[in-house]
Amino acid sequence: MVRSPRLRKQWELYDEQEYQRAFEEARALLVRLHGPDLRDAYRLVGLACHQQKQYSQATFWLRKACEGSDDAGDWLNLALAATMQGNHELGAEAFEQVRICQQVARYGQHPGFYLQLYWYACALYDKAAYERLQSLLDELADVYRRLHRTETTFLYARRLPFLSSVLILAMRHFAEQEKRAEGVAWLHALGEKLDEEGQRQVNQAILDLMAGDEQPHTGNE
């Protein structure tokens, strides 16, 4: 998403983690802005609230940023804020808009649909929304199975999360629910379709899950 030149100072404050100052200064400009500049101000105000864990306020402002927006990033911001607020219905509706925006753009919007899906899945995990999370993990697993290849450079070029990151999320998801046997079966089904490196990571994840190690060694050392 393109940042408004009229909010350069406020975005600099945000980047410097001066979230409250960024919020205050951007909000003071709202009455003077229009069009894309106003949308960017809503975006900045909402993100500043999100960074301060003021999720209800973040949701309020980010909904304004999403009005009429075809930017998947705007809708993802709303999906994350609403999820962290505990409003899972709004979060799911917003993420569906992420999917629609990416489909219309032929999945060309940065940083990539499956990275956005992974970040949304992480938010669901943080809120223990395991039933909703499971379908996203299944969707990610299907992508890796179709591609077969799992080396980091290959996944990075296709704007996909690294397999190790998804395996860690999946392991924690199953461990938190005390569903280790189900997790092992899920991992086995995934590993069968992957290349040698992917199978190595999955096998290590299985061992770690069975051992109760929630800080697995699944990365590419």
C-alpha positions as CSV (number, residue, x, y, z in Angstrom):
1,M,0.0,0.0,0.0
2,V,1.2,3.5,-0.8
3,R,1.8,5.9,2.0
4,S,0.4,9.4,1.7
5,P,3.1,12.1,1.4
6,R,0.9,14.2,3.7
7,L,1.4,11.7,6.4
8,R,5.1,11.3,6.1
9,K,5.9,12.6,9.5
10,Q,3.2,10.5,11.2
11,W,4.4,7.4,9.4
12,E,8.0,8.2,10.5
13,L,6.7,8.3,14.1
14,Y,5.0,5.0,13.6
15,D,8.2,3.4,12.1
16,E,10.1,4.7,15.2
17,Q,7.5,2.9,17.4
18,E,6.1,6.2,18.7
19,Y,2.6,4.8,18.3
20,Q,0.7,7.1,20.5
21,R,2.2,10.2,19.0
22,A,1.6,8.8,15.5
23,F,-2.0,8.2,16.5
24,E,-2.6,11.6,17.9
25,E,-1.0,13.5,15.0
26,A,-2.7,11.4,12.3
27,R,-6.1,11.7,14.0
28,A,-5.7,15.5,14.2
29,L,-5.4,15.6,10.4
30,L,-8.6,13.6,9.7
31,V,-10.8,16.6,9.2
32,R,-8.4,18.1,6.6
33,L,-7.9,15.0,4.5
34,H,-9.9,13.4,1.6
35,G,-9.7,10.4,-0.7
36,P,-6.6,8.3,-0.6
37,D,-5.0,10.6,2.0
38,L,-7.9,10.1,4.4
39,R,-7.9,6.3,3.9
40,D,-4.2,6.3,4.7
41,A,-4.8,8.3,7.9
42,Y,-7.5,5.8,9.0
43,R,-5.0,3.0,8.2
44,L,-2.3,4.7,10.3
45,V,-4.5,5.5,13.2
46,G,-5.9,1.9,13.2
47,L,-2.4,0.3,13.0
48,A,-1.1,2.6,15.8
49,C,-4.0,1.4,18.0
50,H,-3.2,-2.2,17.1
51,Q,0.4,-1.9,18.0
52,Q,-0.7,-0.6,21.4
53,K,-3.1,-3.6,21.7
54,Q,-6.1,-1.4,21.6
55,Y,-7.9,-3.8,19.4
56,S,-11.4,-2.4,19.7
57,Q,-10.2,1.0,18.6
58,A,-8.0,-0.6,15.9
59,T,-11.0,-2.4,14.5
60,F,-13.1,0.8,14.4
61,W,-10.5,2.8,12.5
62,L,-9.5,0.0,10.2
63,R,-13.1,-0.6,9.2
64,K,-13.1,3.0,7.9
65,A,-9.8,2.3,6.0
66,C,-11.5,-0.7,4.3
67,E,-14.5,1.2,3.0
68,G,-14.3,0.9,-0.7
69,S,-10.8,-0.5,-0.6
70,D,-9.6,-3.2,-3.0
71,D,-6.2,-3.5,-1.2
72,A,-5.9,-6.9,0.4
73,G,-3.5,-5.4,3.0
74,D,-6.3,-3.2,4.4
75,W,-8.6,-6.1,4.8
76,L,-5.9,-8.2,6.4
77,N,-5.2,-5.4,8.9
78,L,-8.9,-5.5,9.8
79,A,-9.0,-9.3,10.0
80,L,-6.1,-9.3,12.4
81,A,-7.5,-6.5,14.6
82,A,-11.0,-8.0,14.8
83,T,-9.6,-11.5,15.6
84,M,-7.4,-10.1,18.4
85,Q,-10.5,-8.2,19.7
86,G,-12.2,-11.6,19.8
87,N,-14.7,-10.7,17.0
88,H,-14.1,-13.8,14.9
89,E,-17.1,-13.3,12.6
90,L,-15.8,-9.9,11.5
91,G,-12.3,-11.4,11.3
92,A,-13.5,-14.1,9.0
93,E,-15.5,-11.7,6.8
94,A,-12.5,-9.4,6.5
95,F,-10.2,-12.3,5.5
96,E,-12.7,-13.4,2.9
97,Q,-12.2,-9.9,1.4
98,V,-8.5,-10.5,1.4
99,R,-9.1,-13.6,-0.7
100,I,-11.4,-11.8,-3.1
101,C,-9.0,-8.9,-3.5
102,Q,-6.2,-11.3,-4.3
103,Q,-8.3,-13.3,-6.7
104,V,-9.3,-10.2,-8.6
105,A,-5.6,-9.1,-8.7
106,R,-4.7,-12.7,-9.8
107,Y,-2.8,-13.1,-6.5
108,G,-0.5,-10.3,-7.5
109,Q,-0.9,-8.1,-4.4
110,H,2.1,-8.0,-2.1
111,P,3.3,-9.6,0.1
112,G,1.3,-12.6,-1.2
113,F,-1.9,-14.3,-0.3
114,Y,-0.5,-17.3,1.5
115,L,1.7,-15.1,3.7
116,Q,-1.4,-13.2,4.6
117,L,-3.2,-16.4,5.3
118,Y,-0.4,-17.6,7.5
119,W,-0.5,-14.3,9.5
120,Y,-4.2,-14.6,10.0
121,A,-3.7,-18.2,11.1
122,C,-1.2,-17.0,13.7
123,A,-3.8,-14.5,15.1
124,L,-6.3,-17.3,15.3
125,Y,-3.8,-19.4,17.2
126,D,-3.2,-16.5,19.6
127,K,-6.9,-16.4,20.4
128,A,-7.2,-20.2,20.6
129,A,-9.7,-20.3,17.7
130,Y,-8.6,-23.8,16.8
131,E,-11.5,-24.8,14.7
132,R,-11.1,-21.8,12.4
133,L,-7.3,-22.3,12.4
134,Q,-7.5,-26.0,11.3
135,S,-9.1,-25.1,7.9
136,L,-6.3,-22.6,7.2
137,L,-3.6,-25.1,8.1
138,D,-5.2,-27.6,5.7
139,E,-5.2,-25.0,3.0
140,L,-1.5,-24.3,3.5
141,A,-0.8,-28.1,3.6
142,D,-2.5,-28.5,0.2
143,V,-0.3,-25.8,-1.3
144,Y,2.9,-27.5,-0.2
145,R,1.6,-30.8,-1.4
146,R,0.9,-29.4,-4.9
147,L,4.2,-27.7,-5.1
148,H,6.2,-30.7,-3.7
149,R,9.3,-28.5,-3.4
150,T,10.1,-26.9,0.0
151,E,13.5,-25.2,-0.2
152,T,13.4,-21.7,1.2
153,T,14.5,-19.9,-1.9
154,F,11.7,-21.6,-3.9
155,L,9.0,-20.7,-1.4
156,Y,10.3,-17.2,-1.0
157,A,10.1,-16.6,-4.7
158,R,6.5,-17.7,-4.7
159,R,5.7,-15.5,-1.6
160,L,4.9,-18.5,0.6
161,P,5.7,-18.9,4.3
162,F,8.6,-21.2,5.0
163,L,7.5,-24.8,5.7
164,S,9.3,-24.7,9.1
165,S,7.1,-21.8,10.2
166,V,3.9,-23.6,9.3
167,L,5.1,-26.8,10.9
168,I,5.7,-25.0,14.2
169,L,2.3,-23.4,14.1
170,A,0.7,-26.8,13.3
171,M,2.5,-28.5,16.1
172,R,1.5,-25.9,18.7
173,H,-2.1,-26.0,17.4
174,F,-2.3,-29.8,18.0
175,A,-0.3,-29.7,21.2
176,E,-2.4,-27.0,22.8
177,Q,-5.5,-29.2,22.2
178,E,-3.8,-32.3,23.5
179,K,-4.4,-33.8,20.0
180,R,-0.9,-35.1,19.4
181,A,-2.0,-38.4,17.7
182,E,-4.2,-36.4,15.3
183,G,-1.3,-34.0,14.7
184,V,1.1,-36.9,13.9
185,A,-1.4,-38.2,11.3
186,W,-1.8,-34.7,9.8
187,L,2.0,-34.4,9.5
188,H,2.4,-37.8,8.0
189,A,-0.2,-37.0,5.3
190,L,1.7,-33.8,4.5
191,G,5.1,-35.3,4.4
192,E,4.2,-38.1,2.0
193,K,3.8,-35.5,-0.8
194,L,7.0,-33.4,-0.1
195,D,10.5,-33.5,-1.4
196,E,13.4,-35.0,0.7
197,E,14.0,-31.8,2.6
198,G,10.3,-31.3,3.4
199,Q,10.1,-34.9,4.6
200,R,13.1,-34.3,6.8
201,Q,11.4,-31.3,8.4
202,V,8.1,-33.1,8.8
203,N,9.7,-36.2,10.4
204,Q,11.5,-34.0,12.9
205,A,8.3,-32.2,13.6
206,I,6.6,-35.6,14.3
207,L,9.4,-36.6,16.7
208,D,9.1,-33.2,18.5
209,L,5.4,-33.3,18.8
210,M,5.4,-36.9,20.2
211,A,8.1,-35.8,22.7
212,G,6.1,-32.8,23.8
213,D,8.7,-30.3,22.4
214,E,6.9,-27.2,21.4
215,Q,10.1,-25.5,20.2
216,P,10.9,-27.9,17.4
217,H,14.0,-28.1,15.2
218,T,12.3,-28.0,11.8
219,G,14.2,-25.2,10.1
220,N,16.9,-25.4,7.5
221,E,20.0,-25.5,9.6
